Amino acid sequence: MSKRALALVAATIVSIIYGVTFTIAKDVMPKYVDAYGFIILRVGGATVLFWIAWLFSRNSKEIRDEKIYKKDFPRIIWAAFFGVALNMISFFKGLSLTSPISASVLMVSTPIIVLILSAIILKERMQKRMMLGIVLGLIGTAFLILYGKPSGNASNPTLGNLLVFINAVSYGLYLILVKKLMQKYNPFNFAKWIYLIGFIMVIPFGWGEFQAIDWASMPMDIYWKIGFVVGFSTFGTYMLNLLSMRELKPTTIAVFIYLQPFFATIFAISLGKDELSLVKIISAILIFTGVYLVTQKK
C-alpha cells in the first residue's frame, strides 16, 4: 500500500472514530458519568498518553531537547483554553443534552467558523460565494438549534445544540492559534503542553463530578467506552491525523469531516440511539451546502 493510500485510510478511520464517538460518549453521559467528570477522564487520560508518547517516540532525545520559547507560552495557554478546556466543556455538556446526529451535523460547520474567524482576526478576504456559504451554514445551524426537538435521550436539545456550536467556534479559534506553533515545534512536544495546561483548567469544573463517579456499580462495557473515548477518540485520532497530514493536503483532509455525520447517523440509528427528523435533514443540507461553497476551489 502506498503512503498516500495509507494516509487516506487513516483519515477515513479518524472520521469513523469521531462518528461513533458521539453515540459512545452519549451512552456514558449523564447516566454513569456527568459531563464535566467525563472531561477529567478524557483530558487527564490523554495528557498521560501524550507525555508517554513524547518520552518514547522515535527521535525522543531530539524532541526532549527541543525548547519552547517563553514568548510562545501565552499563545499555548490560549490554545489550551480554546482547544481543550472550553472545547471539551461545551462539547461534552452539549452532547449530554442533545442527540448524537444533531451534534455531528453541527460539528461540520467548523470550516465556516474558521473562515469567519480568519476574516476577523487574520483579515483574510472573502469571496461572494464564501459569504453565501456562511449565510446558508449559519441558517442551518440556527434552524437546528432553535427547532431541534427532543428525541431518544436528548433532554434539552436547544441548549445542547447551542453548546456544541460554541464548541465548534472554540475549536475554530484553536486552529487559528496553533497554525504558527505547529510549524515551529514537534507535534508531541506541543500536544503534551496543550493537554497538560488544558487539564489544569478543567479540574475546577469537573473534579466534584469526577469524585462522585460510582465505579463499583459501573457496567464493564462503560469502562470500555470510556477507554475508547480517551485512547481512540483523543489520542488515537491525533496520531492518525499526523500520519494523514504528512501525505495529504489540508483541503483533502478537510473533506473527511463531511463523513462524520454519515457514520454518526448510521451508528446511532442502527443501535436505536437516535432518529432522523425533517429538521435534522434540512439543517444538514443547508450546512453541507454552506461548507461546500466555503471550501471549494475557485
N, C-alpha and C positions, 0 to 999 in steps of 0.2 A: 504493500500500500504506500502510495506517495505521501510526502509530507503535507501537501495541500489536502489530499483526501482525508488524511488523519485529522487535520485541523477542522475540516467540515464535519466530520463525525463528532469531534469534541464539542463543537458549537451546537450541534443537534442534541447531544446528551445534556448540555447545560440547559437548553430550552425544556427538555423533558423533565429534568430535575426541578427547575423552577415551576413548571406547570403542575407537577404532582405535590409540590411543597404547600401550595395554597390549601389543598384538602387535608394533607397530613398534619400540618400545623393546626388547622381548624379542629381536628379530632382531639388534639391535646388541650386546646383552649376553648372555653374557660373552665371546662368540667374538672380537669385534673390539675392544670397549672394556669394561674391567671396570666394575662398578657405580659405584664411587667416582670413577673417572676420568670417567665419563659425567656425574656430578653437577657436576664442574668445568665441563664443556662447557655443560650446561644452565643452571646458575645464573650462570656468567660471561657467557654469551651474552645471557641475559635481563636481566642487570644493565646491560649496554651498551645494549640496546634501550630499557629504561625510562628511562635517563638521556637518550638521544636524544629520546624522546617528550616528556620533561619540558622539554627545551630548545626543541623546535619545535612543541609543541601550541598550540592556539588559546588566546588569553589567556596566552601563555607568560610575559610580563613580570609579570602579576599573580601567576602561580604561582611564579615565581622569587623574587618579593618576599615570599612567604609564609614566615614563620619558624616553626620548630618549637621549642616551649618546652623548656628543659632538663629540666624535671620529667617530660616525656613520654618522654625518651630511654631510661630503664630499661625502660619498657613496650615501646618499639620494639625494644630489644635482645632481650627475651624473646620478642616476636612473631617476630623474625628467627630465633631459635633453634628455636621450635616450628613456625613456618610455612615455613621454608626449610631450615635445617640438619638437624635431627632428622627432619623430614618427608621430605626428599629422600633422606637417607642410608638410612632404614629402608625407604622405598618402593622405591628402585632396587635395593638389595641383596635385598629380599624378592622383587621381580619377577624378578630373575635366578635365583632358586632355585625359584619356583613357576610355575604356569601362568597365562596371561592371564585366563581365565574365573574362576578362584578369586580372583585379585587384585581383579577388578572387582566380584565379589559382596561381598567383604569391605569394599570402599570404601563400599557402600551403608549400612553400619552407622554412618556418620558422624553422622546425625541423632540416633541413640540415644545415642551417646557425648556429643554436645553437651548433650543433656538431662541425662544423669548428672552431667557436669561443672558444668552450670548449677545443679543442685540442691546440689552440694557447695560450689562456690565462690561462687555468687550467691545461695544459699539460696532458690532458686525452688521453689515447691510442686509436687508431682507427684500426679496423679490415679491411681486404681487401674488404669484401662486403660493408662496410660502405664507403670506398674510392670510390668504383664503383658507389654506390648510389649518392655520392656527385657529381661525374663527370656527371652522367646522369641528375641529377636535375639541375645542372648549365648549361648544354647544352640546356635543355628545357627552362630554364629561358632566356638564351641569344637568343634563337630562337624566343621566344615571344616578347622580347624587340626589336630585330632588324627587324623582318619581320611582326610584327603585323600591319595590315592596318587599316585606319580609317573606322569605322562603326558606324552608328547611330550618336550620338553627341560626338564622340571621335575626338577631333580636332587635337591632337598631340600624338598618341599612343606610339611612340618611347620614347619620353621624359616622358610621363605619366607612362609607364611601368617601366622605369628606376627609377623614384621617388618612385613608390610603392615597388620596390625591395630594395631601400635604407631604406624605412620604415620597411621592414622585417628584414634587418640587424640591424637597430636601436633597434627593439623590441627584437631581439635575445640577444643583449648586455644588455638590460634592464633585461631580465630573469636571466642572469648570475649574474648581480649586486644585484638583490633583493633576491637571494636564501637564503643568510645568514640573511638578515634583516627580511624576512617573518618568519623565525624560532625563531627570537628574540622578535618581537613585535606583538601586536594585529593588525590584518589586517586593521581595521578602523583607528587606530592611525597612522599607516604607510601611508595609502592611502591619508589621508587628507593633510599630508605634501607634499607628492609627487605631488599631483594635485595643491596645492597652489603655490609651487615653480615653477612648470611647467607653471602655468597660468601667473606668473610674467615674465617668459622667453618668452612667445609667444605674450605678449602685444605689444612690439615694431614692430612685424611683421604684426599683424592683426588689430591694433587699427584704422588705416586710413580706411581700408575696412569695419570695423565694423561701423564706423561713417557714411559711405557712403550708408548704407542699407536704402532703401526706404520702411519703414514699412507700410506706408499708402496704397501703391499700391500692397502690397503682398497679394496674394490669401490666404484664410483661410486654405486650405489644406497644403500650405507650412509651415504655423505656426505649424500645427500638425506634419509635417515631421521633422521639427527642434526639436520639443519636443520629438519625438520618438528617434532621434539620441542622445539627451542629457540624457533623462530619461531611455531609454531601452538599447541602443547600448553601453552606457558607464557605467552608474551606475547600471542598472538592470543586465547586464551580469556579472559585478563584484560580485554582491550579489549571483547570481545563481552559479557562479564558486566556491564561498566559500562553498555553500551547497554541490556541487558535489565533491569538494576536500576532504571533511570530510569522504566520504564513498568510493570513487573510487581511484584507483592507478593512479599516473601521466601518466603511459603508456596507461591506459584505456581512460583517458581524452584526451590525445593527438590524439587518433584515431578520435575523433569527429571533428577535424579540417578538415578532408577529406570531411565532409558533407557540408562545407561552399560553395565550388564551385558548388555543386549539387543544393543546394537551391538557390544560386545566379543565376545560369543558368536558372532554371525553372521560377523564379520570373521575371527576366529581359526579357526573350523571351516571356513569357505569356502576358507581358504588351507592347511588341513591342519596348523595350528599347535597345535591343542588339540582335545579331545573332551569331550562331555558324559558325566557319570557319575551314578549314583544319589546319591552323597554330595553332589555339587555341586547337584543338583536339590533334595534335601531341605533342604540348608543355605540355598539361595536362598529357598525357600518360607518357612522359619522367620524369616529375616532380613527379608524383604519384609513378612511379616505383622506382625512387631515394629515395623518402621518405620511401617507404616500406622497401628497403634494409637497410636504416639507422636505422629504428626504430624497426625492427623485432628482436625477442629474438634469442639468439644463438641456 
